[in-house]
Amino acid sequence: MSFSVEAVEADIYEEGDQLLMDFRFYWTNTLLSDENVEAVFLMASGMDIHQRGELLDEVAGGHSDTNSNVYREIPSGGGRVTVDSTYKLENVEDVVKISFIPRS
């Protein structure tokens, strides 16, 4: 699967007693094909968010809600979608590492 990712923004804020990060990026299905091959982001790539060596959980339900933009089908040849996720952070001092893991 051929794709590209362009980070747009990460917003960190407090909500109640939780420290949260909203992460938004563009995902583009760059598979070049004579056929209109549609794909969803999670077919092309996994995404891990780490802080202090710990894998953070997506807390807004975007990865479990099949109506979210993570599951929107995008046509091949440059179709593009905005993907939004929210993660609970441990603190504001430690670096957050975002990794995209291509699937074959």
C-alpha positions, 0 to 999 in steps of 0.5 A: 500500500502506498501512502503519505502522511502530513502532520497538521497540528497537535494541541495539548490541553487539560480537561477535568483532571486529564492532560490530553493531546489532539493530533490531526494529520492528512493521510493520502492514498498514493497508490497508482492503479488503473482501478479505483482502489479504495483504502482506509488509513488503518489498512495502510498504516498503524500509528503508535503514540509513545511518551516515556516509553509507554504506548498511549491510548486513543481516548476519543474512540476514533479508532474503534468508531467505524464512522470516524475518519480513520475508517473513511474509504479514500480512492487511489491516485491521491485521495486525501482525508484528515485524520483526528485522534485524541490521546491522554498524556502522562505530563507536558515535560516528556517528549511525545513520539509519533510513529507510523507503521506501514502495513504490507 
